Amino acid sequence: MSQRIEIVSAGTKRDLGRSVGATAILDMSRIAGVVDYRPEELVFTAKAATLLSEFEAMLAARNQMAGFEPADWAPLFGAAAGKQTLAGVVAADVCGPRRVKYGGVRDHVIGCRFINGAGELIRAGGPVIKNVTGFDIPKLMCGAFGTLGVLTELTFRVLPRPQNAATLVLRDCAPHAGLAALIAAAQLPVEASGLAYCPHDTTPYSGAFIRVDGTTAAVSEKLGLLKQQFHALDFTMLDAVETDQLFRTIGDGSVIGADGDIWRLCVPPAAAAKAIARAGADVWYADWGGALLWLRMPATAQSAEKLRAIAAELGGHATLFRASAEARSTIGVFEPEPPVRAGLTKALKQAFDPHNILNPGRMFPYL
């Protein structure tokens, strides 16, 4: 019988997803280091266990950034901040508030190398951004939680860092009004790079947060449009430093608190207010213009049934983000797949990992 392995580099998100039914650990932490960085071409290649903090520091030194604004979820799972790796970010599909403008992880990963379950070294994509036909394998690795291959190298397209940023805060508005304001802001010609709502005092303010960035002149013009749109509401503004601190807090989930079980509910933004009203969470907040809802609710079968029924009705899905190993195993972390999709998932697993040795059971019993 083939030995089943759990893939680990920094291990900051080992408690995200189901427990792995493994007989051995594959430590990838030494597969680290920058392979190639071409700032003039906006392309960055590094070995998979390179620290995200190192990646971001190198980009910042050249006034560049990762467009998907990777968040640091390590503290939510009791690990130290600043230790997560690029492979962990890609495998867990970790993207932050800028997703509303620049897209998710899979929109920025353009190449990868990995070892499949048959022991074969596979190279997919590369440093040249071009149209592709057939399977875009680097995108497939995003959010696969290491169940399809052991990542060894990753190539990202990166972006210029905006010269300036600011946030318009619509203070103390009720959830329905605040979420509606985010939808309205998304339709304005300001290209908002952050749209969040928090009804609690765990951030400097409660209310709706609308981030804009660009040149200093462009930011001033965008703020003017926002003030005109929301002139009837009580608002204040945050400068670039305050904006960065606020949206890092929103992205890393610390708004929700260090204790308790966490669910993440993805729904169409127009349905966010309805989803929140029906969920009845004691603590919650919204990101991605209302498309992502962080909820502190017990990890029980009743909560799972309730939230997944809400998600199904509204065209979304619910994920059990933080809970005990027992709850993650019995309730299930990810939305149960319908039969046709489950069949496709099993076929992909068979193609990439025919002996089911890579992170077995991490996402579903069959994956």
C-alpha positions in Angstrom: 0.0 0.0 0.0 1.3 3.5 -0.9 2.2 5.7 2.0 -0.1 8.6 2.5 1.6 12.0 3.1 0.6 15.3 4.6 2.3 18.2 2.8 3.6 20.9 5.2 5.9 23.9 4.8 5.3 26.5 7.5 2.2 24.7 8.8 0.3 27.9 9.6 -3.0 26.6 8.1 -2.9 22.9 9.0 -6.2 23.4 10.8 -7.9 24.9 7.8 -9.8 22.1 6.1 -10.4 18.5 7.2 -7.7 16.6 9.1 -5.5 14.6 6.8 -5.5 10.9 7.0 -1.7 10.6 6.5 1.0 8.2 7.7 3.9 10.5 7.1 4.7 14.3 6.8 6.5 15.7 3.8 8.3 18.8 5.1 8.8 21.3 2.2 10.1 24.2 4.3 13.6 24.1 2.8 12.3 24.5 -0.7 12.6 28.2 -0.5 14.2 31.2 -2.2 13.7 33.6 -5.0 14.3 32.1 -8.5 13.8 35.1 -10.7 12.4 38.6 -10.3 11.9 40.8 -13.3 10.5 44.1 -12.0 10.4 45.7 -15.4 8.3 42.7 -16.7 6.1 42.5 -13.5 7.0 38.8 -13.1 8.2 37.1 -9.9 9.2 33.4 -9.6 10.1 31.8 -6.3 10.4 28.3 -4.7 7.2 27.3 -3.1 8.1 27.6 0.6 9.4 31.2 0.2 7.9 33.3 2.9 5.1 35.6 1.9 6.7 38.3 4.0 9.9 38.1 2.0 7.9 38.2 -1.3 6.0 41.3 -0.2 9.1 43.0 1.1 10.9 42.5 -2.3 7.9 43.9 -4.2 7.6 46.9 -1.9 11.2 47.8 -2.4 10.4 48.2 -6.1 7.1 49.9 -5.5 5.2 46.8 -6.6 2.6 44.5 -5.0 0.6 41.3 -5.3 -2.7 42.4 -6.7 -4.7 39.8 -4.7 -3.5 41.3 -1.4 -2.8 38.0 0.4 -4.0 38.0 3.9 -2.2 36.4 6.9 -4.6 34.0 8.5 -1.9 32.3 10.7 -3.0 34.0 14.0 -6.5 32.8 13.5 -5.2 29.2 13.8 -2.8 29.9 16.7 0.4 30.3 14.6 2.8 33.2 14.4 2.1 36.0 11.9 4.5 36.5 9.0 5.4 32.8 8.6 3.1 31.6 5.9 4.6 30.6 2.5 3.7 31.2 -1.1 2.6 27.6 -1.5 0.3 27.9 1.4 -1.2 31.1 0.0 -1.9 29.4 -3.3 -3.0 26.1 -1.9 -5.6 27.7 0.4 -6.6 30.4 -2.1 -5.7 33.2 0.3 -6.8 36.6 -1.2 -7.7 39.8 0.6 -9.9 42.9 0.1 -8.3 43.9 -3.2 -10.0 41.0 -4.8 -12.9 43.3 -5.7 -10.6 45.2 -8.1 -7.8 42.8 -9.1 -9.3 39.3 -8.8 -8.2 36.3 -6.7 -5.0 34.3 -6.5 -5.8 32.3 -9.6 -5.8 35.5 -11.6 -2.2 36.2 -10.7 -0.5 32.8 -10.7 0.8 32.3 -14.2 3.1 29.3 -13.7 4.0 26.5 -11.4 6.1 23.4 -10.9 4.8 20.5 -8.9 5.2 16.8 -8.3 2.1 14.8 -8.9 1.0 11.6 -7.0 2.8 9.4 -9.5 6.1 11.1 -8.6 6.4 13.0 -11.9 7.7 16.6 -12.0 5.2 18.8 -13.9 5.8 22.3 -15.3 2.8 24.4 -16.2 2.6 27.9 -17.5 5.6 30.2 -17.2 6.9 33.8 -16.9 5.2 34.9 -20.1 1.6 36.1 -19.8 -0.2 34.8 -22.9 -3.5 33.2 -23.9 -3.6 29.4 -23.4 -5.7 26.6 -24.7 -6.6 23.5 -22.8 -6.3 23.1 -19.0 -4.8 26.1 -17.1 -3.1 24.0 -14.5 -1.7 26.8 -12.3 -5.2 28.0 -11.7 -6.3 24.5 -10.8 -3.7 24.4 -8.0 -5.3 27.5 -6.4 -7.5 26.3 -3.6 -6.7 22.6 -4.1 -5.1 22.3 -0.6 -2.3 20.2 -1.9 -4.5 17.3 -2.9 -3.4 17.4 -6.6 0.3 18.0 -6.3 3.3 19.1 -4.2 4.1 22.6 -5.3 7.8 23.3 -5.7 7.9 26.6 -7.6 5.4 29.4 -8.4 5.4 32.3 -10.8 3.2 35.4 -10.2 2.4 38.4 -12.2 2.7 41.5 -10.0 1.4 45.0 -10.2 2.7 48.6 -9.6 1.9 49.8 -6.1 -0.4 52.8 -6.2 1.1 56.1 -5.3 -1.6 56.9 -2.7 -4.7 55.4 -1.1 -7.5 56.6 1.2 -10.7 55.3 2.6 -14.1 56.9 2.9 -15.8 55.7 6.1 -19.6 55.9 6.2 -20.0 55.9 9.9 -22.5 54.0 12.1 -24.9 53.1 9.2 -27.2 50.1 9.7 -26.3 46.8 7.9 -28.9 47.2 5.2 -27.8 50.8 4.4 -24.1 50.0 4.7 -24.2 47.0 2.4 -26.3 48.9 -0.1 -23.7 51.7 0.0 -21.0 49.2 -1.0 -23.0 48.1 -4.0 -23.5 51.7 -5.0 -19.8 52.5 -4.6 -18.9 49.5 -6.8 -20.9 51.0 -9.6 -19.2 54.4 -9.5 -16.2 55.2 -11.8 -13.8 55.2 -8.8 -12.4 51.6 -9.2 -12.7 50.9 -5.5 -10.0 48.6 -4.3 -11.7 47.7 -1.0 -15.4 47.5 -0.1 -16.1 46.3 3.4 -18.7 46.7 6.2 -18.3 46.2 9.9 -21.1 46.7 12.4 -18.8 46.3 15.4 -16.2 48.4 17.3 -13.4 46.0 16.6 -12.1 48.4 13.9 -11.5 52.1 14.5 -15.0 52.8 13.2 -18.1 50.8 12.5 -19.8 51.3 9.2 -19.0 50.9 5.5 -15.4 51.3 4.2 -14.6 52.3 0.6 -11.0 52.3 -0.4 -9.6 54.0 -3.5 -6.1 54.3 -4.7 -4.0 55.6 -7.6 -2.0 58.8 -8.0 -2.6 61.5 -5.4 -4.6 63.6 -7.9 -6.7 60.5 -8.8 -7.4 59.7 -5.2 -8.5 63.2 -4.5 -10.9 63.1 -7.5 -12.3 59.7 -6.5 -12.9 60.9 -2.9 -14.8 63.9 -4.4 -17.1 61.6 -6.3 -17.7 59.4 -3.2 -18.5 62.5 -1.1 -21.0 63.7 -3.7 -22.6 60.3 -3.8 -22.9 59.8 0.0 -23.3 63.5 1.0 -26.4 62.7 3.1 -24.5 60.2 5.3 -22.1 60.8 8.2 -18.6 60.1 6.9 -14.9 60.6 7.7 -11.7 59.8 5.8 -8.6 57.7 6.5 -5.2 58.4 5.1 -2.9 55.9 3.4 -1.4 54.6 6.6 -4.7 54.2 8.4 -6.2 52.6 5.3 -3.4 50.0 5.1 -3.9 49.1 8.7 -7.6 48.9 8.4 -7.7 46.7 5.4 -5.0 44.4 6.7 -7.2 43.8 9.7 -10.2 43.1 7.5 -8.3 40.7 5.3 -6.6 38.7 8.0 -9.9 38.0 9.8 -8.9 39.5 13.2 -12.1 41.6 13.2 -13.9 38.4 14.1 -11.9 37.8 17.2 -9.5 35.2 18.5 -12.1 32.9 20.0 -15.0 30.9 18.7 -15.9 29.0 15.5 -15.8 30.9 12.2 -17.8 30.4 9.0 -17.3 32.2 5.7 -20.4 32.6 3.5 -20.0 33.7 -0.1 -23.2 35.1 -1.7 -24.0 37.7 -4.4 -23.5 41.2 -2.9 -27.2 42.0 -3.5 -28.1 39.1 -1.2 -25.7 39.9 1.6 -28.2 41.8 3.8 -30.7 39.0 3.5 -28.1 36.4 4.3 -26.9 38.2 7.5 -30.5 38.8 8.7 -31.3 35.1 8.3 -28.0 33.7 9.7 -28.3 35.4 13.1 -24.5 35.5 13.8 -23.5 37.2 17.0 -20.4 38.7 15.4 -19.9 39.2 11.7 -18.5 41.5 9.0 -18.5 41.8 5.2 -15.7 42.1 2.6 -15.6 42.0 -1.2 -18.5 44.4 -1.4 -20.7 42.0 0.6 -19.8 38.9 -1.4 -17.8 37.5 1.5 -19.3 37.3 5.0 -17.3 36.4 8.0 -19.5 34.9 10.7 -18.8 33.8 14.3 -21.2 30.9 14.8 -21.0 27.5 16.5 -19.7 24.7 14.4 -22.8 22.5 14.8 -24.8 20.4 12.5 -27.7 22.8 13.0 -25.5 25.8 12.0 -24.2 23.9 8.9 -27.7 23.0 7.8 -28.9 26.6 8.3 -26.0 28.3 6.6 -25.8 26.0 3.7 -29.6 26.2 3.1 -29.2 30.0 3.0 -26.3 29.8 0.7 -28.1 27.4 -1.7 -31.1 29.6 -1.8 -29.1 32.7 -2.6 -26.7 31.2 -5.0 -23.6 31.0 -2.8 -21.7 28.6 -0.6 -20.7 28.3 3.1 -17.3 27.1 4.4 -16.5 26.1 8.0 -13.3 28.1 8.4 -12.2 27.6 12.0 -13.5 24.8 14.3 -12.3 21.7 16.2 -10.9 18.8 14.2 -13.9 16.7 15.2 -16.4 19.4 13.9 -14.4 19.7 10.7 -14.5 16.0 10.2 -18.2 15.4 11.1 -19.8 18.5 9.7 -17.6 18.9 6.6 -15.6 22.1 5.9 -16.6 22.7 2.3 -20.0 22.8 0.6 -21.0 19.3 -0.3 -20.6 18.8 -4.0 -23.5 17.8 -6.2 -23.1 14.3 -7.9 -21.9 15.6 -11.3 -19.3 17.9 -9.8 -18.2 15.3 -7.3 -17.6 13.0 -10.3 -15.4 15.6 -12.0 -13.5 16.1 -8.7 -12.8 12.4 -8.4 -11.7 12.2 -12.0 -9.2 15.0 -11.4 -7.9 13.4 -8.3 -7.4 10.1 -10.2 -5.6 11.9 -13.0 -3.2 13.9 -10.7 -2.9 11.5 -7.7 -4.0 8.0 -8.8 -3.0 6.3 -5.6 -4.6 9.0 -3.3 -1.4 9.7 -1.4 -1.3 13.6 -1.3 -3.2 15.2 1.6 -5.9 12.5 1.5 -9.2 13.7 2.9 -8.2 17.3 3.3 -11.2 18.7 1.4 -13.6 15.8 1.2 -13.4 12.1 2.1 -12.5 11.5 -1.6 -10.1 14.4 -2.0 
